[in-house]
Amino acid sequence: MIECMEFIGKVVSKFTIYEDTIDGPEICIEFTDGTVFSSCLKMSTSLEATVTRDDGGQPQLLKDYSTTPVSR
């Protein structure tokens, strides 16, 4: 959980939900003091794949085929 303490006591002037942006759903909250909070749900895909060998102790990593996250 993330608590956004800087929003306490602020007055909301506009609250918008964008359902279908390029990156996914987005929430935009504008405050009367000119500050804006936005949050976007981004989906990403990654592959976690490894080859290990267990010689009776901790598994030893032989090869990592994992990929970095790819945004959709």
Buried (B, 14 or more C-beta within 10 A) or exposed (E): EEEEEEEEEBEEEEEEEEEEEEEBBBEBBBBEEEEEBEEEEEEEEEEEEEEEEEEEEEEEEEEEEEEEEEEE
